[in-house]
Structure formats: structure tokens, C-alpha cells
Amino acid sequence: MHFLCHKIEYGDDKKKEIIKRLNPFLKDITNEFKKAKLSKEQEDKLKGLVRSVLNPLMYTFKNKSYSSEKEWRLICQIPNNSDLYNKRVKFDEREIPQLYIETDPIIFKSNDKEKLKIIIGPKVHRKDLIKHYLEYLLAKRGFNNVEVKYSKIKYRD
């Protein structure tokens, strides 16, 4: 398991620059795959290796409207043949899926006197629907000490 600390880049300029710089290398790799006449298994392993090198880049960009956060992210790379990867790594439902790991609900553990909060951000569409759905899921799983509310901060463009 490897941990990488990345500074988040905001906006599209840096993303475009990195894609422009990587493009020739990715084309070379693709051409080498074609020339090498690899077996399907070998090609899949090499593609997996390239993906594992590039994956952290997916998590290092955010919309420029969040630039005041000055965020850094600690990214964990898990070998795809490990038990942790095989049992817990999942893909989300985005057009270009991102990986995530389901964790134990440690965030919701607290003493009964303390009320935890989930705050729905200003950019969320259909806030009422999301709020009611979160409340339903929390109640269904027995998290009665969690309050769902709306952010009072205005979204910045």
C-alpha cells in the first residue's frame, strides 16, 4: 500500500497542461502495445499498471470555485491483487467511474449526548429530496443521532 500527498489544482488550466504533456507518452505506450503482440492477459496487466500510475491524477483536480480551500489530499494506492482491493474497492456511478472504498461507519459513532450533522452544500440540486433520502437512510441504519441540514453559505461561482 502506498500513500501519496497531492496538492489539489483548481480550474482546468493545469489539467489541460498535464493532459497535453502526457498525451505523447500515452500514444507511445498504445503503439508499443500494438507492436508487441501481447496476449490479452499481458495487455490487461500492462494497462492496469498504466492506470495505477495515472489514477492519482483523477483525485487532484477540483472546480476553481473551491480554490479558497487550498486542499491537499492523501491518496492511498492499493495493489489490485490485495484482499483489501478485491473485497472493498468499488466503482461509483459517474460517467467516468472513480474508485472508492466502503469504510466502517466510524464517522457516525459518538456518545448519545452529541448530535452529529450532515450539511448539504449550496451546490446540491434537489436539496429537499436529498435531505429526505439521507434522513431515510440514516434512520434505516439506526443512526438517530445525526441531523441533516442545509448549508447557510452561498455557492461561489
MOLIN-V493437 format. One record per pair of residues at least 12 apart in sequence whose C-alpha atoms are under 7 Angstrom apart, sorted by the first residue. I is the first residue (numbers start at 0). GAP is how many residues later the second one is. D is the distance in Angstrom with one decimal. If there is no record, write none. Layout:
BEGIN
I_GAP_D ; I_GAP_D
END
This chain:
BEGIN
0_75_6.8 ; 0_76_5.6 ; 0_77_4.8 ; 0_78_6.5 ; 1_74_5.6 ; 1_75_4.9 ; 1_76_6.7 ; 2_71_6.5 ; 2_72_5.5 ; 2_73_4.4 ; 2_74_6.2 ; 3_70_5.6 ; 3_71_5.0 ; 3_72_6.4 ; 4_67_6.8 ; 4_68_5.7 ; 4_69_4.5 ; 4_70_6.2 ; 5_54_6.5 ; 5_66_5.5 ; 5_67_5.3 ; 5_68_6.5 ; 6_53_6.7 ; 6_64_6.4 ; 6_65_4.4 ; 6_66_6.5 ; 7_52_4.7 ; 7_53_5.5 ; 7_54_6.9 ; 7_63_5.6 ; 7_64_5.5 ; 7_65_7.0 ; 8_51_6.1 ; 8_52_4.9 ; 8_53_6.4 ; 9_51_5.8 ; 9_52_5.0 ; 9_53_5.4 ; 9_54_4.4 ; 9_57_5.7 ; 10_51_6.4 ; 10_52_5.1 ; 10_53_4.3 ; 55_19_6.9 ; 64_91_5.9 ; 64_92_5.5 ; 87_13_5.5 ; 87_14_6.2 ; 88_12_4.7 ; 111_33_6.8 ; 114_30_5.1 ; 114_31_5.8 ; 114_32_6.8 ; 115_29_6.1 ; 115_30_4.6 ; 115_31_6.0 ; 116_29_5.3 ; 116_30_4.6 ; 116_31_5.7 ; 117_29_6.2 ; 117_30_4.8 ; 117_31_6.4 ; 118_29_6.0 ; 118_30_5.1 ; 118_31_5.3 ; 118_32_5.7 ; 119_29_6.2 ; 119_30_4.8 ; 119_31_5.7 ; 120_29_6.5 ; 120_30_5.3 ; 121_29_6.1 ; 121_31_6.7 ; 121_32_6.0 ; 121_33_5.2 ; 122_32_6.1 ; 130_17_6.4 ; 134_13_6.7
END
